[in-house]
Amino acid sequence: MEKFFKKHDLIKVSGIMVLLTVLLTWLIPYGYFSGSEMVVQDITRVGLTSFFQYGLLGVYYFTVLVTFLLVLGGFYQVLGKTLGYQKLVKNVSSKLKGKEVVTVLVSMFVFAALTSVTNEYFPLLVFMPFVVTVLSRIKVDKISAFCATFGGLLIGTIGGTYGAKVVGFINTTLGTSVKTFIGAKIALFVLAYICLAVFTARRVKHVAKSADESYDKFEVADPGRKSAKVWPYVVCGCLIFVTTVLAYMPWDTFGVTAFESATKWVNELSIAGVPIISYICGEFVAFGTWDIFTIQFVLLFATLLIHWFGRVKFDDVVDSFGEGFAKMAPVVIVLLFVYLILEFAVMFPVIPVIVDWFATISEKFNVVWNSIAIFITSLFGVEMQYVMSLSGTYYAAMFAGSTKVLAIIYQAMFGLVSFFAPSSAILMIGLSYLDIPYKDWMKYIWKFLVAMLLVIIIVLIIVA
């Protein structure tokens, strides 16, 4: 068992967080908010039956994330078998050799900027395997590779501006808007990026990847001097990138209706009164309203194109998908542990009671006490929508005059927690994917956390 947890320390730390969540249900009574009133009932404990029941239900509740990670693994495993993709990776890596710092910082910024404005950040994982493969080829160490990819997503979380995944749920619950303290949100984004960029640039310069260190799950073979057409893979990659970005942009927020109108026209296009396209293809979904299932269809369709035009046998496609599933299985297991924390926190709500304790210490709205309460909520909420469901409606009713400040507190606390908590889905997926021990990550990131805590304190002093 000791060897298992040493090898799979992410399961250990997330498991400890799960047990802590369970323990709280034995110590703190069940509670929920009715407007600004706290309703406290009896203690409802998580027993053995409930523990395993909710553990299995996690696969059901979060099927979309499980299938997304598995399909992503299968797609890249198939892609890695093609000579054209191998050649593409080799060509890109050779051009970026000697430009490691710039590559890492540009990658970090692109992922951060997209996360800050898009409706859903999980689809951005579509590009991670390719970027990680290139970073591994140019000898960037795995913690720096994490910062260049998943670290960018975390920056976009703490510095969210228009994205519905974080800012959208805050605004919907608190009645604020994207313009609420937009300067403070941009400041959080810029300062978080600068801090992580400085630490990461120094690391890239002084820490090179060891020759025997392999962190790329989908490492591709060297094509050598074999000839292959690279341009189809470049075109395909660009199309997937453009499609993903357009599909998850908050066009409604920007006041853009062209995609919705165009999609409606295509779906209603009729021949002799028959909507032939809708009958044959089904109804298309407008850009800006895609969910995580939809991007999986894109990956599956791209896999079929690889099979048809990349000269990959169907048997090899099936076998490769199985291999890709196996490579992503450890990531999926860690993900399910993370969401098990959420299940217990939501199904056995003791967090609202803790929130009420801090919120009522002072008769008036107090930034410090409520920041602590929201910090604790973020530790167990996993995603912003659940953080808001645990305490957001309560704050909206109880401190209606302070919702603008609360919007910044929620975003800052949730973003800060996302960088280190075992309940952070993006963090744990990234650490598992790159095989980074949790203690190694904390040893690296603690200085950044201290710096960002000081930044948050200054920002809250200004907005409060």
N, C-alpha and C positions, 0 to 999 in steps of 0.2 A: 504493500500500500504506500509506503514511503517513497519508493521508486516511482510509482504511478503519479503521485502528487508533485514530485520533483519534475517529472517530465511534463505533466499537465497542470502547471501551477495556476493557470487561468481558471480551470475548473475548481481548484481549491479556493481561490479568493472569491470567486462568484458564489461558490457553495457556502462559504462563511457568511456572505451577505444574505443569502437565502435563509440560513439558520438564524441570523440576527432578526430578519423580518418575522420569522416564525416565533422567535422568543418574545418579541414585542406584543404579539397577540395573546401571550400568556400573562403579561404584566399590565397591559393598558386596556381599558374597556373599549368596546365597539362604539364608534361615534360618527355622526354625520351632521352636516350643516343644513338647517332649514332657514334660508335667508341669511341673516346675521346671527341667528341663534344656534348654539351648539346643543345637539341632542345626544346625550350619553346613555348607553344601555349597558347590559352585562358584558363581562369578558367573554369573548368567543375565541376559543383556542384552536389552533391548527393541529389536528391529531395526525396519526400515521396514515389513516385512510385518506384524509383530505390532502395530505402532503403528496402522496403518490397519484391521487386522482388529478390534482391540478398540474402535476408534472407531466402527465400524459395529455391533458387538455391543452397544454401549451402548444403542442404540435398542431392541434385543431385551430386554436385561436389565431396563431401566427403562421398559418400555412403559407401565406403569400411570401413571407420572408424566407421560409425554408426552401420553397420551390425556386425562388429567385436565385438564391446562392447556389443551389444544385444545378440549375440550368446554366448559370454563369460559368460554373466549373466545367460542365460538359462542353459548352461552346468553345472555351479556350483550349480545352484538351484536343478537340477536333481541329481547331485552327492551328495549333502547334504542330500538327502532323503534315501540314502543307508546306511545300518548298517555297512558295511565294511569300508566306508569312515569315518563315525563317529568314529569308533574304531581306525582308523589310526590317525585321528586328536588327539584323546585322548592319544594314546600311544606316539606320537611325542611330544605333549605338556608336558606330565609327565616327559619325559626324559630331556627336556630343562628347566624345572622349576628350578630356582635358578641359571641359566646360561643366564640371560636376556641380559647382556651387550655383552657377546661373541656372542650370537645368533644375536643380532642386527648388530654388526660390521661385522660378517661373511656374513650375508645376504646383507648388504650394499656393501661389496666388490665384491661379486659374481655378483650382478646386475650391478655394475659400470664397472667391467672388461668385461662383456658380451656386454654392450652397447658400450664400447670403440672400440670393434673389429667387431661387427656384422653389416650387411648391413642395418638392419631395427630394430629399438628398440621397436616399438609398439607390436610385437608378444611376447615380454618378459612379457607383462601384463598378459599373460596366467597363470603365476605362482603367481601373486599377491594375488588373493583371498585366496589361501591355506596358503601362508606365513602370511597374515594379520590375518587369523583365528587363527593360532598358536600363533602369537604375542599377540592377544587379550586374548587368553586363559591363557598365562603366565603373564598377568597383565602389559604389556608394554603400556604406554600411546600412544595416537593416533599420536601425532607429532613425537615421536620417531619411531613409526611404519611406518610413512610416510618416514622418513629418511632412514629406513632400506630397503625400497622397492623403491618407486618413487625417493627418494633422491639419491639412487644408479644410477638410470638412468640419473639424472641430472649431477652427477659427470662424468659419462661416456661420456656425451655430451661435457662438457668443457675440458675433458681430452681424447678426441677421438684420436685414433691412426690409425686404419685401416678401420673403419666403413664407408660405402658408404653414410650413411644418413647425415653425417656432413662433415667429411674429404673428402669423395669422391666428393661431389659437389664443395667443395673449390678447390680441385686439378684439376677437369675437367675445371673449369672456369678460374683459374689463371695459369694453365699450370705447377703447382707444382706436387710433388709426395708424397707418404706416408713417404719417407725418409727425406723430407724437415723439418728441425729443429725437428726431432723426439725426441731428448733429451728434448726440450722445451715442447713438447706435453706430454711426460711422466712425466715431472716435474709438469705440471698443474694437471695431473691426481693424482699423489701422494700427492701433497700439498692440493688439494681440498678434497681428501679422509681423510687425516690426520686432517684437520681443522674441517670437518663435523663430523668425528668420535669422536674427543675430545669433541665437544659441545654436541653431542648426548649421549655419554657415561656418561657424567656428569648428563645429564637430566634423563637418565634411572635410575641412582642410587638414585636420589633425588625426582623424580616425578613418583609415581605409579598410575596406572589406577584406577579411582574411581569405587566403586562397582556398581554405577548406570550408568556408562559411557559405552555406547554400540556403537562402531564404526564399527563393523564387519557386512557388508551387508549380508553375507552368513554364519552367525553363525549356527553351526550344533548342533543338540540335543546330549545330553549325552547318549551313548548306555547302560550305567549301566553295569550290569554283563552279558548281552546277548552275546552269542557266535556269532562270524562272522569271515569269512575269510578275512584277511587283505592283504595277499600277492598279490591277483590279482590287488588291487588298487596301491600297491607299484610298481608292474611291469608296470602297465599302466602309472603311473606317471613318472617313469624313462624313459619309451619309448617316452612319449610326450616331456620330457625335452631334451633327446638326439636328437630326431628328430628336435625339434625347433632350438637347437644350431647348428646342422649340416646344417640345411636348410638355415640358414641366415648368415653363415660364408662367408667371401669374398674369396672363394677358388681360383678364378682367380688371385687375388692379391698375394696369397701365392704360385701360380704356380702349384696348384693341379688340375689335369684334370680327376682324377679317377672317380669322381661322374658323370661328364658329359659323359664320355665314357660308364660307366655302364648303365646310363639312356638311352643313344642312343641305346645300344645293346638290352635292354629290349623292347624299343619301336619298334625296327625293327625286333625282333624275329618273324620268320615266320614258318608256317607249311603248306607245299605244296604251298609255295609262298604267303600265306595269313598272314599278321601281326596280328595274332589272339589276342594277348594281347592288342594291340592298338585299335582294333575293339571293344573288350569287355569293357575294362576299360578306353579307351581314352589314350592320350599320357601323360606319367608321366613327371614331371618337375624336372630337376636336382637340387640337393642340391647346394645352393649358388645363385640360381636364383628365389627362391620363393617370391611371393608377399603376401600381407596381406590377400587376399582372400583364398589363399591355406591353411593357418593355420586354417581357419574357417572350411574347409572340414575335417581336422583332428579332431577338436572338435565335429563336427556333427557325424563323424564315431564313435568316442569314446562314444558319447551319445547313439548311437544304440547298442554298446556293453554292456553298462550299462543296457539298456532295455532288451537285450537278456539274459545276464548272471547274471545281478544283481537283477533279479526278480522284476523289476519296470514295472508296467503296462503302456501300451502305453498311456492311458488316463492321467495317472499321469505324464508321460513325457511331454505331451502337456501342461497340467495345470502348471507344474513346469516351463516350458519355458516361459509361459505367466507371471508368478510371477517373474522370473529372468529379463525379459524385463522391467517390472515395476520398479524393484529395480535399474536398470541401466539407466532408463529414465532421472533422474536428471543429471547424468554424461553426457549423450548425449546432453542434452540441453546446458549445460555449454560448451561442446566441439564445438557446432555449433556457439555459441557466439564468441568463440575464432577465429574460421575460418571466421566469418563474418568480423572481423578486417582485415584479410588477403585479403578477396575478394575486399573490398574497396581500400586497399592499392595497389593492383595489377591492378584492373580495372580502378581506377582513380589515376594514378601514380603522386603523388606530392612529394613523398620521393626522387626521383632522383634529383629534383630541390634543395632540402635541402642538399643532399649529395654534389652537385656541389658547393653550397655556401661554405661549409667547405673545400672542396678539393682545391678550388682556392684561399683561403685566403693567402696561401704561394705559391710562384712560384715553389718551390721544394717540394718534398714529405715530409710532416710533420706528425710524428707519432701521436702527440696529437690531431690535428684537424681531421685527418682521423679516429682516434679511436672514436672520438665523433660522426662522421658521420656514422660509421659502428654500433656504439651503438644504434643510433636512428633508423637506418634501421632494426636492430634486434628486436627493440620494436614492429615493425609492420609486420615483415616477417613471424613469427610463425614457419616456418621450414627453414632450411638452403638453400634448393633449391630455395625458393622464395626470401630469403635475397640476394642470389647471382644474381638472375634475376633482382632485383631492382637496384643493384649497382656493382655487380662483374665484368661484362663485361667492364664497364666503367673504373674501376680501372686496369683491365688487360691491357687495351689499353693505358691509360694515364700514369700509373706508372709501365711500364713493367719491369723496373730495380729493383722494390721493391716488387715483387710479393711474395717472400719468407716471408718477414716481414708481408705483408698483410695477408698471410695465417694464421699466428699466431694471428693477430689482430682479424680477422673474428671469429676464433674459440673461442678465449678468451672472446670477447664481446658478442657473441651469447650465450656462455655458462653461462656467468655472468647474462645476462638478463633472461635466462631460469629459474633462481632460484627465481625470484620475479615478473616478468611482468605478467599482466593479459592476455597477448597474448601468454604465454608459454603453449603449449598443454599438455605436461607431468605434469607440475605443477598444472594446473587447473583440469585435470582429477583426479590426486591424491588427491587434496584437497577436491574435490567433493565426491570422492569415500569414503574417510575417514571422511567426514563431518567436516572438519576443517575450521573455519572462516578465511578469508583472513587476518584480522587484527591480529589474534593470530599467524598466520604463520610469518608475518612480525615482530611481537614482538620477535619471537624466532630467525629468520634468519638474522637480520640486522648485528649482530656482525660478522657472517660468511661472509657476503657480504663485509664488511669493510676489513676483513682479506684477502679475495680473491682479492679485488681491489688492495691492496698493493702487493700481490703476482704477479698479472698481470703487474703492473707497473715495478716491478723488472725484470720480464721475458722480457718485451718489451725493457727495457734499455739494457739488455744483447744481445738480438738478433738484435737490431737496430744498 
